[in-house]
Amino acid sequence: MKKSAISSLILAASVVATPVSADTLLGVYVGAQAWNMGTEGGFSNDVNLTEFNFDDETKSSFYVALEHPIPLVPNIKIRRTAMDTGGNVSLDSTFTFNDQIFNVNTNLNTEVDISNTDFILYYELFDNDLVSFDFGVNGKYIDGEIYVEDAAEATNFAREAFSGVVPMAYSRLYVGLPFTGLGFYAEGSYLAIDDHTLSDYEIALAYEFVDNLAVDMTFQLGYRATNLELDDLDDIYSDLEFSGVFAGLELHF
């Protein structure tokens, strides 16, 4: 009787964890995107942020995902995104950064070198040509350095490096149009905890123009936005938004 009950529980768990129409073999997804990124917001070493005028940049994002049919074991996706940019501001109040004081009416230049790496563990609740839905957790590793200098006096500068992991929730919804190769997806990480508020989402139109037994190829065109509201991450406070359109290519083996 006990063995029967245990077997029933294991079977039920397997049914819940296994996708509705999952691949029976390992699936590998590799993708790359070019992101026309605009940046708004500011940063400081305390809650009083100084906003900068940032340049628009074209940045890259790469990812690889591994999906498998093993029940209860999550799939994994790793994604790396560069978000470095530069900017300037004319101060209307004193700005202190890494113990360096910049006075009122000083023109400042800044270089913000930020990248983030997403380590995503997720399950597929649905997985077919019409609808797929993934959910899981994302450990977003943020690594950056901020450089600030007086535009008129290069010897007057400050530099601050920071890094940390912020846990987030993750989900992805894909809806396809039958017999067209066209689809739409929305993917995002959100609901940060502790004192940080972060979101990273993208919405896109996808077109699968190659579909055979060896490889599937999909073109993506969409919009991505990343918000970093950091509250004392290695002494860095920020309210930065990186957003813009992107184009990408995904291969499925």
C-alpha positions in Angstrom: 0.0 0.0 0.0 2.8 2.4 0.9 4.7 1.5 -2.2 1.6 2.2 -4.3 1.1 5.6 -2.7 4.7 6.6 -3.2 4.6 5.4 -6.9 1.5 7.5 -7.4 3.1 10.6 -6.0 6.2 10.2 -8.2 4.0 9.8 -11.3 2.0 12.9 -10.4 5.1 15.0 -9.9 6.5 13.8 -13.2 3.3 14.7 -15.0 3.3 18.2 -13.5 7.0 18.9 -14.3 7.0 17.4 -17.8 6.0 19.9 -20.6 2.8 19.1 -22.5 4.6 18.5 -25.8 8.3 18.5 -24.7 11.1 17.4 -26.9 12.3 13.9 -26.2 15.9 14.8 -26.9 18.1 17.6 -25.7 17.4 21.0 -27.3 20.0 23.7 -27.5 19.1 27.4 -28.3 21.8 29.9 -29.2 21.0 33.5 -29.9 22.5 36.9 -30.5 20.9 40.4 -30.6 22.0 43.9 -31.6 20.3 46.4 -29.3 19.9 50.1 -30.1 20.1 51.3 -26.5 19.2 54.6 -25.1 19.9 55.5 -21.4 18.2 57.7 -18.9 18.7 58.4 -15.2 21.4 58.9 -12.7 23.6 57.5 -9.9 25.5 58.5 -6.8 27.0 57.1 -3.6 23.8 58.0 -1.6 20.1 58.4 -2.2 20.5 61.9 -3.7 21.0 60.9 -7.4 22.6 63.1 -10.1 21.1 62.6 -13.5 23.3 62.6 -16.6 22.7 63.1 -20.4 23.7 59.7 -21.8 24.7 58.8 -25.4 22.7 56.3 -27.5 24.7 53.1 -28.1 24.3 49.9 -30.1 25.1 47.0 -27.8 25.1 43.2 -28.0 23.5 40.4 -26.1 24.2 36.7 -26.4 22.5 33.7 -24.8 22.5 29.9 -24.8 19.8 27.7 -23.4 19.7 23.9 -22.7 16.3 22.1 -22.5 15.8 18.4 -21.6 13.0 16.0 -20.9 14.1 15.1 -17.3 11.2 15.6 -14.8 11.8 18.0 -11.9 15.2 19.2 -13.2 15.0 22.7 -14.5 16.2 23.9 -17.9 19.0 26.4 -17.9 19.6 29.6 -19.8 22.7 31.9 -19.6 22.6 35.4 -21.1 25.2 38.1 -21.2 24.4 41.7 -22.1 26.7 44.7 -22.4 25.2 48.1 -21.4 28.2 50.5 -21.2 27.6 54.1 -22.2 28.9 57.6 -21.7 27.4 60.9 -20.7 27.8 64.4 -19.3 26.1 66.9 -17.0 26.5 70.5 -15.8 26.1 70.4 -12.1 23.7 72.7 -10.3 24.6 71.3 -6.9 27.7 69.7 -5.3 28.3 66.1 -6.3 30.4 63.7 -4.2 31.4 60.4 -5.8 33.8 58.0 -4.1 34.9 60.8 -1.7 35.8 63.1 -4.6 33.9 66.4 -4.5 32.7 68.2 -7.7 31.5 71.7 -7.2 28.5 73.6 -8.6 28.7 74.7 -12.3 31.3 72.0 -13.0 30.8 70.1 -16.3 31.2 66.4 -15.7 31.9 63.5 -18.1 31.1 60.0 -17.2 31.7 56.5 -18.5 29.3 53.8 -17.2 30.6 50.3 -17.9 27.9 47.9 -16.9 27.2 44.4 -18.0 24.8 41.8 -16.6 24.8 38.0 -16.8 21.5 36.2 -16.3 21.6 32.7 -14.8 18.1 31.4 -15.4 16.6 28.1 -14.2 13.1 27.5 -15.6 10.4 24.9 -16.3 8.2 24.7 -19.3 4.5 24.6 -18.4 3.4 24.4 -22.0 5.6 23.8 -25.1 4.0 23.5 -28.5 3.9 25.4 -31.8 1.0 27.5 -30.7 1.6 28.4 -27.1 4.6 28.0 -24.8 5.0 29.3 -21.3 8.2 29.1 -19.1 8.6 30.2 -15.6 11.5 30.1 -13.1 14.1 32.1 -11.3 17.0 34.4 -12.5 20.1 35.2 -10.6 21.1 38.4 -12.3 24.8 39.2 -11.8 25.5 42.9 -12.3 29.1 43.9 -12.8 30.1 47.5 -13.4 32.4 50.4 -13.0 31.6 54.1 -13.1 34.1 56.8 -14.0 33.5 60.5 -13.5 35.8 63.4 -14.4 35.8 67.2 -14.5 35.6 68.1 -18.2 37.9 71.0 -17.7 40.4 69.3 -15.4 41.1 65.6 -16.1 43.1 65.2 -12.9 39.9 65.7 -10.9 38.2 62.4 -11.3 36.6 59.5 -9.3 36.1 55.8 -10.1 33.9 53.2 -8.4 33.5 49.5 -9.2 30.6 47.4 -8.0 29.1 44.0 -8.5 26.5 41.7 -7.0 23.8 39.1 -7.6 20.1 40.1 -7.4 17.5 37.2 -7.4 14.5 37.8 -9.7 11.5 35.9 -11.0 11.5 34.9 -14.6 8.8 34.1 -17.2 8.4 33.8 -21.0 5.2 33.5 -23.1 5.3 32.6 -26.8 2.2 32.6 -29.1 2.5 31.4 -32.7 0.4 31.8 -35.8 -0.3 28.4 -37.4 1.4 27.6 -40.8 3.1 31.0 -41.0 6.3 30.7 -39.1 5.3 33.9 -37.3 5.0 34.3 -33.6 5.1 36.8 -30.7 6.8 36.5 -27.4 7.2 38.4 -24.2 10.1 37.6 -21.8 11.1 39.2 -18.6 12.7 39.1 -15.2 11.2 41.1 -12.4 10.1 41.1 -8.7 13.5 41.8 -7.2 13.9 41.4 -3.5 15.9 43.1 -0.7 16.3 46.9 -1.4 16.8 46.7 -5.1 14.1 47.1 -7.7 15.0 45.7 -11.1 13.1 44.7 -14.2 14.4 43.4 -17.6 11.9 42.6 -20.3 11.6 42.3 -24.0 8.7 41.9 -26.4 9.3 40.8 -30.0 7.9 39.5 -33.3 9.6 36.2 -34.3 9.8 34.7 -37.7 11.1 31.1 -38.2 12.5 31.1 -41.7 14.4 27.8 -41.5 12.7 24.7 -40.0 14.2 21.2 -40.6 15.6 18.2 -38.7 19.1 19.7 -38.4 18.4 23.3 -37.2 15.7 25.9 -36.8 16.5 29.6 -37.5 14.4 32.4 -36.2 14.6 36.2 -36.8 13.6 38.5 -33.9 12.6 42.1 -34.0 11.4 43.8 -30.8 11.9 46.2 -27.9 13.8 45.7 -24.7 14.0 47.7 -21.5 16.2 47.2 -18.4 15.6 49.2 -15.2 18.3 49.2 -12.5 17.2 50.8 -9.3 20.1 49.9 -7.0 20.0 50.7 -3.3 23.5 50.5 -1.9 25.0 47.8 -4.2 28.7 48.1 -3.2 28.0 51.8 -2.3 26.2 52.5 -5.6 22.7 54.0 -5.8 21.1 54.3 -9.2 17.9 54.8 -11.1 18.9 53.9 -14.7 16.8 52.8 -17.6 18.3 51.2 -20.7 15.8 50.8 -23.5 15.4 50.6 -27.3 14.7 48.3 -30.3 16.7 45.2 -31.1 17.1 42.7 -33.9 18.3 39.1 -33.3 18.9 35.7 -34.6 18.2 32.4 -32.8 19.4 28.9 -33.7 17.7 25.8 -32.3 19.6 22.5 -32.6 
